[in-house]
């Protein structure tokens, strides 16, 4: 489900919408026209999508196993058809679709 960012569209706003807020919405849902807290008009802000992928050597951010675990995520590596082995983080050591 996409995340949309909204921000106050007028001077009549609260702290919630003045700085902007994020909302999880289905693509089929209508965009918000008012702040859910103060009912002030809001507008949808277009932002670049967050895309996870391989980083270059020059990048300051890495997806190393140590960094993934430090950030509270779990990483799995595919070892077969429907079978995955944990490489970093907390969680089961193996995931097997036949055991779900």
C-alpha positions, 0 to 999 in steps of 0.5 A, spaced: 500 500 500 503 506 498 504 512 502 502 519 501 505 525 504 500 531 505 501 538 508 497 544 510 494 548 504 492 554 508 494 558 514 489 555 518 492 548 520 495 544 526 501 542 528 500 535 525 498 538 518 503 544 518 509 540 518 506 534 514 504 527 515 504 521 511 498 516 510 497 509 507 492 509 502 490 504 497 490 507 490 483 506 489 482 511 495 480 518 494 486 523 496 485 527 503 482 534 502 482 535 510 487 534 516 484 528 520 485 532 526 483 539 525 479 539 518 484 544 515 485 543 508 491 539 506 494 538 499 498 531 497 505 532 496 509 529 490 515 525 493 520 521 490 519 513 492 523 510 496 527 504 493 531 499 496 537 496 492 544 495 491 548 501 493 555 503 490 561 503 493 561 510 493 555 510 497 554 512 504 549 507 506 550 500 505 545 494 506 550 490 509 548 484 514 551 488 520 547 494 518 540 491 516 540 487 523 542 494 527 536 497 524 532 492 526 530 488 520 531 481 518 534 479 511 533 472 508 537 469 502 533 464 497 536 457 498 531 453 494 524 453 491 520 456 496 526 456 502 529 461 505 535 462 510 536 467 515 542 471 514 541 477 518 537 479 524 532 476 528 526 471 526 526 464 524 533 461 521 529 458 515 522 459 512 519 454 508 513 455 504 511 447 505 511 448 513 507 455 513 
